[in-house]
């Protein structure tokens, strides 16, 4: 079993484990009487980490949140839902949550073929170094639809989880949804409906497996966006004050990231701001409108990209920031100017990473003598676990 790096503050009311998920996200949240998993990275994340962690916990998952369809968030959800029997609730904005359907309407064979060609998506399997294609029965919407034991979006009557929802109480914690907002939901539905109509040359409310698969694969394909290049620090380590001049060239995020689920979790008086891949403008708008200025722990959006973490950093404070990425798939994750901005705005803060990234470590080491902050990178086979409490 992986060793743990634990940061304890007295007893705890909130325990957060940052699970290694390659370029993706997976976080286990534990309160005094509840267990919650947010995202599951890739298939390898489940097989190499989550499966063993859950066995060691020896209790049911009170809530599983799948924030959106990017492969690096949803990939491990497929084996999780298929193999784990102790899952009480799932939050997931899937096909059946987005659309009203006609279960009697059937597709023609030619339409099914067009869908399979147009929306073909091969996933990465880090365990075997192969590219794999998921069958219709392995789409998360279908798996959840066929599992009567799991309650899906029960708190909103199986509709879309969104910022329109009231704060939701589950056991000894509450969750306030930041995103998606109604605008992002409507845009995703509109885009998909147009894409579907273009491929099969008509509108339909069919929910045949080929359409469910196409909807999920469409979102995965949409998420393959080009990232900004990382600032080159090889042999040219920059001071925080210099690198802050390098502002993001664009804050525009994909419609898929805009529709991801981000939230504030509160356990007693402790708070955790979980920013999935939500864009900077949405985060800033919500937090400023509600005048939220401090959280005990913050998980950065989109693996620390400056396109998703910029304006809101000037408004919100914290002592602990979590960054989830191995820095390999997108070389600007995390963006160095984001790390600089966090440290300058949050004296004495602590940055936690779930992978050691050599270039990031060099950059932080270059500045740590001048600025008062700490950072933690795990060694091989270590997990970052933070306990926050009295």
VMD Tcl script that draws the C-alpha trace (Angstrom):
set ca {
  {0.00 0.00 0.00}
  {1.20 3.53 -0.74}
  {2.63 5.42 2.18}
  {0.91 8.60 3.34}
  {2.16 12.12 3.89}
  {-0.22 13.45 6.54}
  {-0.64 17.09 7.56}
  {-2.55 17.07 10.86}
  {-3.97 20.03 12.73}
  {-5.26 18.72 16.06}
  {-8.26 16.45 15.59}
  {-9.92 16.64 12.19}
  {-13.31 17.46 10.78}
  {-12.22 17.15 7.17}
  {-9.70 14.74 5.64}
  {-8.64 15.06 2.01}
  {-6.58 12.51 0.08}
  {-5.10 13.69 -3.20}
  {-4.98 10.53 -5.33}
  {-2.38 10.23 -8.13}
  {-4.40 10.42 -11.36}
  {-1.77 11.16 -14.05}
  {-3.01 14.31 -15.83}
  {-6.43 13.99 -14.20}
  {-8.29 14.43 -10.92}
  {-9.32 12.13 -8.09}
  {-9.88 13.21 -4.50}
  {-11.20 11.25 -1.51}
  {-12.97 13.35 1.11}
  {-13.65 11.99 4.58}
  {-15.60 13.61 7.39}
  {-16.30 12.20 10.85}
  {-19.01 9.87 9.53}
  {-18.98 10.10 5.72}
  {-16.85 9.11 2.73}
  {-16.95 10.85 -0.65}
  {-15.01 10.39 -3.89}
  {-14.75 13.18 -6.45}
  {-13.66 12.01 -9.92}
  {-11.64 8.88 -10.57}
  {-8.94 9.84 -13.04}
  {-8.14 7.13 -15.58}
  {-8.80 3.38 -15.46}
  {-5.30 2.98 -14.00}
  {-6.19 5.41 -11.20}
  {-8.92 3.08 -10.02}
  {-6.87 -0.10 -10.48}
  {-3.65 1.22 -8.90}
  {-5.02 3.38 -6.08}
  {-8.75 3.82 -5.55}
  {-9.58 0.13 -5.30}
  {-7.06 -0.44 -2.48}
  {-7.92 2.81 -0.68}
  {-11.60 1.82 -0.54}
  {-10.75 -1.65 0.75}
  {-8.69 -0.09 3.53}
  {-11.51 2.29 4.44}
  {-13.91 -0.65 4.67}
  {-17.06 1.44 4.39}
  {-19.58 2.57 1.79}
  {-19.07 5.60 -0.40}
  {-21.84 7.95 0.66}
  {-21.37 10.07 -2.46}
  {-19.44 9.80 -5.72}
  {-19.21 12.94 -7.86}
  {-18.23 12.71 -11.51}
  {-17.65 16.35 -12.41}
  {-17.66 16.03 -16.22}
  {-16.84 13.86 -19.22}
  {-13.11 14.47 -19.72}
  {-11.35 11.11 -19.84}
  {-8.93 12.15 -17.07}
  {-11.90 12.57 -14.71}
  {-14.35 9.91 -15.86}
  {-12.11 7.03 -17.00}
  {-11.81 5.39 -13.58}
  {-15.55 5.80 -12.97}
  {-16.36 2.95 -15.34}
  {-14.59 0.19 -13.33}
  {-15.60 1.90 -10.06}
  {-19.31 1.68 -10.84}
  {-18.97 -1.83 -12.31}
  {-16.94 -3.34 -9.45}
  {-17.75 -1.44 -6.25}
  {-20.98 -2.55 -4.58}
  {-21.06 -0.06 -1.70}
  {-21.93 3.18 -3.50}
  {-24.96 5.00 -2.08}
  {-25.29 8.10 -4.28}
  {-23.77 9.40 -7.51}
  {-23.81 12.94 -8.84}
  {-23.35 12.92 -12.57}
  {-24.76 15.12 -15.31}
  {-25.17 12.47 -17.96}
  {-27.40 11.90 -20.96}
  {-30.51 11.03 -18.96}
  {-30.10 14.08 -16.73}
  {-29.71 16.50 -19.65}
  {-32.48 15.28 -21.94}
  {-36.08 14.11 -21.91}
  {-36.26 10.94 -23.99}
  {-38.61 8.76 -25.99}
  {-37.73 5.17 -25.15}
  {-39.85 3.81 -28.01}
  {-38.14 5.76 -30.79}
  {-35.59 3.69 -32.67}
  {-32.68 4.62 -34.88}
  {-32.12 3.21 -38.33}
  {-29.05 1.04 -38.86}
  {-27.52 3.69 -41.13}
  {-27.97 6.31 -38.40}
  {-26.27 4.12 -35.83}
  {-23.36 3.60 -38.20}
  {-23.00 7.34 -38.80}
  {-22.91 7.97 -35.06}
  {-20.25 5.32 -34.44}
  {-18.04 6.81 -37.17}
  {-18.53 10.48 -36.29}
  {-18.15 10.11 -32.52}
  {-15.52 7.40 -32.25}
  {-13.20 7.95 -29.29}
  {-10.26 5.82 -28.18}
  {-9.30 6.07 -24.52}
  {-5.83 5.77 -23.08}
  {-5.20 2.72 -20.91}
  {-2.10 3.50 -18.85}
  {-1.96 -0.04 -17.49}
  {-1.37 -1.62 -20.90}
  {-0.17 1.37 -22.95}
  {-3.00 0.65 -25.39}
  {-5.76 2.77 -26.87}
  {-9.16 1.22 -26.13}
  {-12.69 1.84 -27.38}
  {-15.47 1.53 -24.84}
  {-18.61 -0.37 -25.78}
  {-22.09 1.12 -25.55}
  {-22.73 -0.82 -22.36}
  {-19.67 0.73 -20.72}
  {-20.85 4.33 -21.04}
  {-21.36 5.73 -17.56}
  {-24.91 6.91 -18.25}
  {-25.93 3.39 -19.27}
  {-24.12 1.75 -16.34}
  {-25.90 3.99 -13.85}
  {-29.25 3.67 -15.60}
  {-29.07 -0.11 -15.26}
  {-27.98 -0.13 -11.61}
  {-31.08 0.21 -9.38}
  {-28.99 0.30 -6.19}
  {-27.32 3.64 -6.98}
  {-29.27 6.87 -6.56}
  {-28.30 9.33 -9.32}
  {-28.79 13.05 -8.67}
  {-31.55 12.11 -6.25}
  {-31.46 15.49 -4.49}
  {-32.52 17.24 -7.72}
  {-34.99 14.55 -8.86}
  {-32.52 13.00 -11.33}
  {-32.12 16.33 -13.17}
  {-28.91 18.27 -13.78}
  {-26.80 19.24 -10.76}
  {-26.18 22.98 -11.14}
  {-25.66 26.27 -9.34}
  {-29.45 26.65 -9.45}
  {-29.63 23.90 -6.81}
  {-29.95 24.81 -3.15}
  {-27.21 23.82 -0.72}
  {-27.50 20.04 -0.29}
  {-27.12 18.32 3.09}
  {-25.69 14.80 3.15}
  {-25.00 13.17 6.51}
  {-22.57 15.47 8.36}
  {-21.56 17.74 5.47}
  {-23.18 20.13 3.01}
  {-22.39 20.98 -0.60}
  {-23.02 24.26 -2.39}
  {-22.75 24.04 -6.19}
  {-20.69 26.75 -7.95}
  {-20.98 25.41 -11.48}
  {-22.32 24.58 -13.97}
  {-24.70 27.53 -14.29}
  {-27.81 27.53 -16.45}
  {-26.05 29.29 -19.32}
  {-23.36 26.58 -19.53}
  {-25.93 23.78 -19.36}
  {-28.09 25.30 -22.08}
  {-25.06 25.87 -24.33}
  {-23.92 22.26 -24.03}
  {-27.41 20.95 -24.77}
  {-27.74 23.28 -27.75}
  {-24.35 22.32 -29.20}
  {-25.02 18.61 -28.84}
  {-28.50 18.81 -30.35}
  {-27.09 20.58 -33.41}
  {-24.27 18.05 -33.77}
  {-26.67 15.12 -33.50}
  {-29.10 16.59 -36.03}
  {-26.24 17.23 -38.46}
  {-25.05 13.63 -38.31}
  {-28.38 11.79 -38.66}
  {-30.16 14.61 -40.58}
  {-33.07 14.90 -38.16}
  {-34.04 15.72 -34.60}
  {-34.65 12.84 -32.22}
  {-35.46 12.03 -28.61}
  {-34.26 8.46 -28.92}
  {-32.15 7.11 -26.05}
  {-30.74 4.10 -27.84}
  {-27.27 3.07 -26.61}
  {-25.59 4.49 -29.73}
  {-26.87 7.97 -28.91}
  {-25.82 7.76 -25.27}
  {-22.36 6.66 -26.36}
  {-22.16 9.42 -28.97}
  {-23.14 12.07 -26.42}
  {-20.43 11.01 -23.97}
  {-17.79 10.61 -26.69}
  {-18.74 14.00 -28.17}
  {-17.83 15.65 -24.88}
  {-14.55 13.74 -24.61}
  {-13.63 14.82 -28.14}
  {-14.57 18.42 -27.40}
  {-12.28 18.46 -24.39}
  {-9.19 17.79 -26.52}
  {-8.35 21.47 -26.76}
  {-4.97 23.07 -27.40}
  {-3.30 24.49 -24.30}
  {-1.13 27.55 -23.91}
  {2.60 26.85 -23.82}
  {4.33 26.79 -20.46}
  {6.77 29.56 -19.63}
  {10.26 28.23 -20.25}
  {12.19 28.05 -17.00}
  {14.87 25.59 -18.07}
  {18.12 27.35 -17.25}
  {16.24 30.62 -16.74}
  {14.51 30.46 -13.37}
  {12.23 33.47 -13.00}
  {11.33 35.40 -9.87}
  {7.65 35.46 -8.88}
  {7.50 39.22 -9.48}
  {8.72 38.80 -13.07}
  {6.53 35.90 -14.06}
  {3.33 37.61 -12.89}
  {3.64 39.89 -15.95}
  {2.85 36.83 -18.09}
  {-0.94 36.96 -17.93}
  {-3.06 34.37 -19.75}
  {-3.66 35.18 -23.41}
  {-7.22 33.90 -23.12}
  {-9.63 32.86 -20.38}
  {-11.98 31.08 -22.76}
  {-12.66 27.46 -21.77}
  {-14.40 24.69 -23.67}
  {-18.13 24.29 -23.20}
  {-17.33 20.95 -21.54}
  {-15.15 22.56 -18.86}
  {-17.74 25.29 -18.33}
  {-20.30 22.56 -17.62}
  {-18.15 20.75 -15.03}
  {-19.34 20.44 -11.44}
  {-17.47 22.61 -8.93}
  {-18.58 23.10 -5.35}
  {-17.97 24.22 -1.79}
  {-18.02 21.41 0.77}
  {-18.54 22.32 4.43}
  {-18.02 19.98 7.37}
  {-18.86 21.75 10.61}
  {-16.97 25.06 10.35}
  {-14.36 23.79 7.86}
  {-14.60 24.43 4.14}
  {-13.15 22.93 0.96}
  {-13.41 24.72 -2.39}
  {-13.25 22.07 -5.11}
  {-12.73 23.62 -8.53}
  {-13.04 20.95 -11.17}
  {-12.22 22.31 -14.66}
  {-14.52 25.32 -14.30}
  {-13.36 28.47 -16.09}
  {-11.97 31.48 -14.25}
  {-14.84 33.83 -15.07}
  {-17.50 31.51 -13.62}
  {-15.49 30.98 -10.43}
  {-14.83 34.69 -9.97}
  {-18.45 35.64 -10.63}
  {-19.87 33.16 -8.13}
  {-17.40 33.84 -5.32}
  {-17.62 37.63 -5.60}
  {-21.41 37.63 -5.78}
  {-21.58 35.56 -2.59}
  {-18.70 37.45 -0.95}
  {-16.79 34.25 -0.15}
  {-13.24 35.28 0.70}
  {-11.67 32.35 2.58}
  {-11.61 28.54 2.44}
  {-9.57 26.15 4.55}
  {-8.50 24.15 1.47}
  {-8.72 24.91 -2.26}
  {-8.24 22.45 -5.12}
  {-7.17 24.48 -8.18}
  {-9.22 24.33 -11.35}
  {-8.02 22.44 -14.44}
  {-4.76 21.23 -12.89}
  {-3.48 24.73 -12.19}
  {-3.91 26.21 -15.67}
  {-3.79 30.02 -15.81}
  {-6.82 30.02 -18.11}
  {-8.91 28.73 -15.20}
  {-7.13 30.28 -12.20}
  {-6.44 33.98 -12.35}
  {-8.98 36.64 -11.38}
  {-10.48 34.63 -8.52}
  {-7.05 34.29 -6.85}
  {-7.08 38.03 -6.14}
  {-10.35 37.69 -4.24}
  {-10.10 34.47 -2.22}
  {-7.59 33.44 0.46}
  {-6.53 30.05 1.81}
  {-3.70 28.40 3.69}
  {-3.71 25.20 1.60}
  {-3.84 24.75 -2.15}
  {-4.02 21.38 -3.95}
  {-2.66 20.84 -7.47}
  {-3.52 17.59 -9.26}
  {-1.36 16.75 -12.29}
  {1.79 14.91 -13.29}
  {2.64 17.75 -15.71}
  {3.16 15.40 -18.65}
  {0.10 15.55 -20.89}
  {-0.12 19.35 -20.82}
  {3.22 20.97 -20.07}
  {1.60 24.15 -18.74}
  {-0.11 22.25 -15.91}
  {0.38 23.82 -13.47}
  {1.06 27.30 -14.86}
  {3.98 28.86 -13.05}
  {2.44 32.32 -12.94}
  {-0.56 30.82 -11.11}
  {1.71 29.39 -8.41}
  {3.49 32.76 -8.09}
  {0.20 34.62 -7.77}
  {-1.09 32.25 -5.10}
  {2.05 32.57 -2.97}
  {2.18 36.37 -3.22}
  {-1.52 36.69 -2.34}
  {-1.40 34.09 0.46}
  {1.65 34.54 2.73}
  {2.61 31.38 4.65}
  {0.43 29.19 2.41}
  {1.22 25.56 1.62}
  {1.12 24.09 -1.91}
  {0.41 20.35 -2.19}
  {1.12 18.36 -5.35}
  {0.22 14.73 -6.07}
  {3.29 14.30 -8.30}
  {6.82 15.65 -8.16}
  {7.38 17.86 -11.21}
  {11.06 18.73 -11.48}
  {10.69 22.04 -13.34}
  {8.07 23.25 -10.86}
  {10.28 22.27 -7.93}
  {13.22 24.23 -9.42}
  {10.98 27.26 -9.86}
  {9.67 27.11 -6.28}
  {13.14 26.51 -4.84}
  {14.41 29.57 -6.69}
  {11.82 31.76 -4.94}
  {11.36 30.14 -1.54}
  {14.10 32.14 0.19}
  {12.38 35.43 -0.64}
  {8.75 34.42 -0.08}
  {7.20 32.78 2.97}
  {5.50 29.59 1.76}
  {5.84 25.81 1.84}
  {5.33 23.07 -0.68}
  {5.01 19.29 -0.57}
  {5.76 16.85 -3.36}
  {5.21 13.14 -2.69}
  {7.98 10.64 -3.09}
  {7.37 7.48 -5.09}
  {4.31 5.54 -3.87}
  {3.31 8.26 -1.38}
  {-0.14 9.82 -1.12}
  {-0.87 13.33 0.08}
  {-3.45 13.30 2.88}
  {-4.46 16.51 4.66}
  {-6.42 16.57 7.91}
  {-8.08 19.83 8.87}
  {-9.80 20.33 12.20}
  {-9.78 21.92 15.60}
}
mol new
graphics top color blue
foreach p $ca { graphics top sphere $p radius 0.5 }
foreach p [lrange $ca 0 end-1] q [lrange $ca 1 end] { graphics top cylinder $p $q radius 0.2 }
display resetview
